[in-house]
Amino acid sequence: MTQPMHTIGHDMSSGQKWTLLIIDDDEPTREVLAQSIESLGDFRVYQAANGLDGLAQFQKIGNVDGVLVDINMPGMNGIEFISRIKELDNSVVAIVITGFPSMDVIIEAMRAGATDFLCKPFKFDQLRFAMERLARERRILLNNQLLSQEVLAKKALEELNQKLEKKIKEQTVLFTISDTLSRIKNTQELYQQLVTLAATLTETSDAKFWVVNYDTRTLMLTAALNSFHECEREISLDRKDLPPVQVVCDGIPILVDGSCGPGHHLLVPIFIRNEVFGVLAVSSPIRDQSFEEGIFLLHLLAEKASLTIENLLLYESVIQNLHATLKALVRSLEAKDPYTKEHSHRVTQVAVSIATIMECNPEELDSLRFAGPLHDIGKIGISDQILMKPGKLTKDEYEIIKSHPVIGAEIVGHLGLLPVEKAIIRHHHERWDGKGYPDGLKQEEIPLLSRILAVADTFDAMTSCRPYRKALSIQEAEQEIKRNAGSQFDPVVVEAFDKYLAISDHQ
């Protein structure tokens, strides 16, 4: 946490050096804290690695103004340490450090005598403000000792506790938002979570989110919690009398006070690259929160969501372009070999059906849907003379054909596919008995999705016409695949394939 030099604000600095004791069993954290606090210019910092060492240091130093103590330490924890030093000197200001800002832990620390906390990881400004509060509180406590220590100190602590509660709420909100958004995989899911979070945070009953379409000059309703009017589905940007359009035009939040209808409506903009991307609105017949508090909560949500939206939009754009590029390569391959027309599509459909019967997870099914159509893409690197030869291939020609999984994996190797997707392409000609290619993998060394695709690929090849042979019937192909279960194919996959045929329209 390298930061420029600062000093405590001018209203705090009086040339006095405040003595601070840091107790943390993590030495790097302790050193960074000490260096950062000493850079403020108004503190003399001591360190201790545990609670017992801290008590010894505290008594040795003799006049400690404040302690900064980690809650979770072996032996004596931070809360017990605070209780002990408060028995020695009740005017010492105690700040706790925690990586898990649970309300129960914070309340326990406050009862022990802590008046502030820092949540890991924290920024330099948060530390600086905490030190300002420490210096200010210490001076108040020292002055109160000369006047009416108990009464005035209690009032100061109550104010600090209120700030602490507000800070805890802020940190909890930030955690809830970050945790929820981190699990979202696409924009539509994000928009729905956005309205759900907005309603939850502001304790309202309804929420809506519009996306701005600058090409058509409209606001499009993309997510809503509970009911909405049909006229809200698409709003023209020319309707400047409507609150959502006003937010887009002015780029600032607005509150509709309910004079035009029941309840209040709070609307905030969401920006991407300094342009209004969308409008988030919440409403409720009864609002216990103030306008400022609602704005604060929705601002936190909008700020976090904007970055997530931008990243997802970029990702989806890249994926769409990648899909288009790879599909063009597949179409080029099919144009070269009319006998493989739609082969990749059919193989993928059968493979996904088998995988569904085998209860593969959604991520595995998505990988099959993406990589399945590309499994033969390596054939684009095989000469037409060999690829389209009507008769039986020579040994050398067959060796060249066998290189297509490696060529395919190489083609897609630099295009951002997942390892499991590249493995589907490379290993779909491996055999259960280890006699396949290109790597001679056997049994469960072969990735599961490759084993599934191998059965689907063979089934479609046998039931398709070729220049050198007629297509087999569904029953003939099924019997051939069953006969090779345990040698060429995974028996478990063949069993799932048999169930697929029993419920499909192939029969």
N, C-alpha and C positions, 0 to 999 in steps of 0.2 A: 504494500500500500504506500507507494512513493508519492509524496504530496509536496507542494510548495510550502515554504515557511509561513506560518500564521501566528498571530498572538490572540489571546482572549480579547473579546470586544472591549472598546475603550471604556464602557461603563463598568466593566469588571476589573480591568487592570489598574493596580495601585502600586506597582513595584514590589508587591509582596509575592514571595514564592510559596505556593501551596504544596504541601507534602502529600504524595499519593503512593499507596502501596498496591501493587498488582499481584493477585494470587491466581495462578493458572498452571495446571500441570503440563500444558503443551508449550514447550519452550519457544518454538517459532512464533506462535500467537502472542506470547508474552513479550518477546523482543520487539515485534512489530508495534504492539500497543505502546510499549515504553518509548520507542523512537518517535512515534507519531505524537504522543502527548508531550514529550520534551520539546518537540519542534514548535509547540504552541508558545513556548517562552515563559510561561508562568508557573511551571510545575517542576518539582524535584521528585523524581520517580525512583521507588525501590521495588524489588521483585522478590517473590517467594514461589516455590514450586508446589506447595501444598498447604493445607490449613494449619497444621502444627507449626511448620516453618514460618507461616504468616503470623501466627500469634507471637512467636518468639521475636520476629522482626518488629512487630507492632509495639511490643513492650520495650524493645531495645531502642527504637527510634524515639519514642517518648512523646511525640506531638504530631500525630498523623491527622491530616485534615479529611482524607477520604480514602476509601478502598474500592478497588475494581476487582470483583471476584467471580470466577467461573462457578456455576451451580454444580456441574457434574465433575467431581474430583474423587479419587480414591481416598479412603480413610475418612477424614472430616470433609463433608460437602460444603458448598458455598453458603447454604442457608444456616447450617450449624455454626459456621465461622462468623457470620454476621451477628448471630445471637450472642456469641461469646464476646466479640469486641464491643457490642452495645452495652454489655454488662460492665466493661472496663471504662468506656467513654461514650455516653449516649449522644454526644454532639458530632460524632464522626459520620460523614456522609457515605452511604454504601450504595454502590451500583453493581447489579448482577449482570453476568454475561451468560446468554443461553442460545443454543442453536435450535431449541424447540420451545417457542413462546406459548406454552399452554397456559390457559387462564389459571388452572389450579396451582401450577408451580409459581407463577408470578404472585398470586395472592399469598401463598405460603411465604415467599421471600419478603413481601411487603409487611406481613405480620411479624417477621423476624426483625424488621427495621430497615429494609432496603427502600429507597425512594425513587429509583430509576432503574432502567435496564437497557441493555444493548443486545440486539438480536443478530447472531451470526448468519451470513456475512454482513458487515456493515460498512458504510462509506465513511470517508474521512470527515465529511461535514457532519454526519451523525455523531461521530466521536467528539468533534469540536463543540457541538452544541451541548452534548452531555457534560463536557468539562466546564462549559460556561455555567450550566445549571448547578454543577457541583460547587464551583467557586461561589456562586451567588447564594446557594443554600447554606454553605458553610459560614459565610459572613453573617447571614441572617441568624443562624443558630448561635454564633459567638456573641452577637449583639444582644440577642434575646436572653442570654445567660445573665447579662448585666441588668436587664429590665424585667420582663415578665416571660421567662424562658418557656415555661410549659404552655401558656396560652397561645403566644405568638408562634411558637414552633409547630404546635398542632395545626394552626391555620395554614401555615406554609406547607406542611406536609399534606394536608388535605388537597391543596391546590395542585401539588405535584402528583398526588395520587389520581386526581381527575385527568391530568395530562397523560399520566401513565395508562389509565384506562382507555383514553382516546387513542394512544399509540398502539396499545394492544389490539384494539379494534381495527386500526389501519393495517397492522401487520397481518392480522387474521384474514382481512378482506383480500389483501395482496396475495397471501398464500392460497386462498380459495380460488381466486381468479387464475393465478399461474398454474396451479395444479390441474384445474379443469381444462384450460386451453392447451396444456402440454399434451393431452391425450387425444386431441382432435386430429382427424386425418384428412378432411376435405372441407371445402368452403361451406357447403350446404349444412353439414353437421355443425360447423362453427356458428353460422347464423342462428340456428335453433338454440344452441347453447348460450348464445349472446343474449337472447331475449329471456331465457330461463334464469340466467345469472342476474340480469338487470332487475327482474321482478323479485328475485330472492333477496338481493342486497338492499333494495329500497322498500321491501315489504309491501309491494303493490300486487294487484290482482291481474293486471294486463300489461303486456309489453309487445312492441312491434319493432321491426327493423326493415327500413327501406334502403335499397342500393340505387345510387344515382346512375342513370344512363344518359351521358351527355350527348350521345349521337341522336337519340330519339327525344331528348329533352324531357325525360320522365323520371319519376321515382317509382321503382318497382318493389312491391312488398315481397320480401323473400322469406320472412319468418314472423310468426305471431304466436303469442301465448293467449289462449282463450279466443273469444269471438272478435270479429272485425267486420266493418261495413264493406260491401262489394266495391263501393266507390274509392276505398282506400287501397285497392289492389294495384292500381296504376294511377299516378297523380302527375299531371302536366306541370312542368316547371313554370309555366305561364300563370299558374294559379297562385300568385304571390300573396293572396289573402289567407292562404292556408298555412298553419304553423310549420309543417315539415318543409315546405318550400322556403319559408322565411329562414329556417335554420341553414338550408343549403346556400341561400343568397348571402346571408350575413356571416355565416360560419361561427355563430355563437349560440349557447344554450338559451332556451326560452321556457317560461312557465306560463301555461294557460290556466288561469285561476278558477275556472269552473263557472264563470258567469254565463258562458254560452251553453252550458250543459252540466250534468252531474259530475262531481269529482274534479281533481286537478290533473293536469297533463304536463309532464316534464320531458322536454326533447333536447337531445345533445347531438352534435355532429361527430362523426368519426372521420379522421383525416388519414390519407395516405399520400405521402410526399407533398404535403402542404395543400392538398386539394381535398374538398369534401367528398368522401367516398360513399358515405351512407348516413342515415339519420336513425338514432335509437330513441324510442319513446316509451315512457312508462306512465301508467295512470292508475288511480284508485279512488273510490268514493270517499275514503277517509285517509288522510295522511298525517301520521304522527311526527314524521321527520320534517325538519326545516328545509327550505329551498336550498340553502347553502350546503347542508349535509347531503341532500340528494345529488346536487351537482358534484360534490366532492367524490361520492361513491361511484357515480356514473363516469366521472372523468377518469378515475383509476381504471375502470373497466374498459373504457374507450381507448385509453392509452395502450394498455396491454393487448387489446384485441386488434388494434390497427397493425401492429407489427406481425401478429400471427396471420392476419388476413393477407398482408402483402407477401409473406413467405409462402403461404399456401397457393396464392394466385400464381406466383412465379413457378412454384413446383408443378402445379397443374399444367401451366403453359409448356414447361420443358417436357413433361411426360407426354402431352398431346403431340408435340412436335416429334418426340422420339417414336411414338406409336406410328405416326404418319410415315416417318422415314423407313421404319422396319417393315410396315405393311407394303410400302412401295417396292422394297427389295423382294418380299414374298411374291408380289404380283409379277415382278420381273422373272422370277424363277418359274412361276406357273405359265407365263407366256412362252418360255423356252420349252416347257414340257407339258403339252395339253393333257397328258394322261394323269398328271398330278393336280389338275384343276380342282380346287376346293378340298383337296386332300388334307391340308393342314387344318382347315376349319373343321372338317368332320372329325379328325383325330382329336382335336382339342375338346369338342363337345363330348365325345365318348370318355375321354380321360377325366374331365370334370365330373361327369356322372358317376364314374367308378370311384373317384376320390370322395364324392359326397356320400356314397354308400359306405365308404370306409371311415366316415366321420372325420375327414381332414378339417383343420381349422380354416377360418375365412382367409387368413393370410396365405395359406397353402393353395387354396382354390384360386385366389387372385394371381398367384405366381403361375399356376397352370394356364389360366386364361391368357396371361401375357406372353409366356414363353412357348406355350403349345403351338401357336401358329408359326413360330420361328424355328421349330425343331429341325427342319430340313434346309434352313437358310444357307448352310455350308455348301449345298449342291450348286449354288450360283458360281462357285469357284471351280466346278468340274466342267470339263470341255463338253460341248454339245455332242460331239462324236461318240463319247462314252455314255453320257447321260441318256441319250435318245437312241442308243443302239437297239435295234429290234430283236436281235438274237442273243444267245448266251454270251456273257462276258468272259474274257480270258482271265487267267489268274492275276496278271498285272493290272488289267482294267478293274477287276474287283478290288484290288488293294487301293487303287485310286479312289473308287467309290467309298471305301471304308474310311477315307480321310475326311469325309464331309462333316462329321460331328466336331472334329478338331477345328476345321476351317470355320464352322458356324460359331463355335465358342470364341474363336479369335475375332470374328467380325463384330460380335456384340460385346467383346471384352472391354472396350473403351467407351461404351455408351451408357454406363451407369446402371446396368442391370444388377439385381441382387445376386449374391453368390448362389442361392438356391435356384434362381432362374437360369444362370449360366450352366449350372450342373445338369439341369433338365436337357439342355441342348447337347452337352458333351457326352452324356452317359445314356442316352435313350436306346443305344444298341448294345449295351452290356447285357450279359446273360447271367442267370441265377447260378449256373454251374461254373462261371468264371471264364467261359470260352468266347465271350463277346469282345467288342472293341469300343473305344481305342485303348483302354487301360487294363482290360482283363479283370475288372472288379467282379466279386462274387457275392451272392446272397445279400446280407444287409450292409455290405460295403457300398453297394449301389444305392444312391439316394432314392427314397421312397417314391417321389414324384417321377423320377426317371423310370422306375419299375412299372408305375401305372401307365405312363405314356408308351412304354414299349409294347404293352398288351394292346392298347388302343391303336397304335401305329400298325402293328402286325395285322390286326383284325381288318382295318380299312384297306390295307394293301392286298390282303387275300380276297376281299369282296369287291375289288375294283378290277376292271379290265385292263390288260396290258397287251402290247403288241405281240408278245411271245406266249401269252396264255389267256384263257378265258377266266372270268371271275368265278370264285367259289360261291356256293350258296351260304347263307347265314349259318345253317346247321353244320355244313362241312367245315367252315372256318371255326365255329365254336368247338367242334370235336378236335380239330387240329391244335387249337390253343390249349384245351384240356389235356391232350396227350403230351404236350410239352411242359406242363406244370411240374415244377421241381427240377427241370433241366434248363430250359430257356427262360421260363417265367417264374416269378414269385407265386407260390401256390395260394397265398392269401389274396393276392391281387386277382388271380384267376377266379377264385371263389366269388369275389365282389363283382367281377366281370360277368359271371354266370347269372348273378342276381340282377345285374343291369339288363341283360338280354331278356330275362323273364318278365320284366316290367316295362320294357321299351316297345316301340312299334316296329322293331326289326323282325319280330316273329311273324 
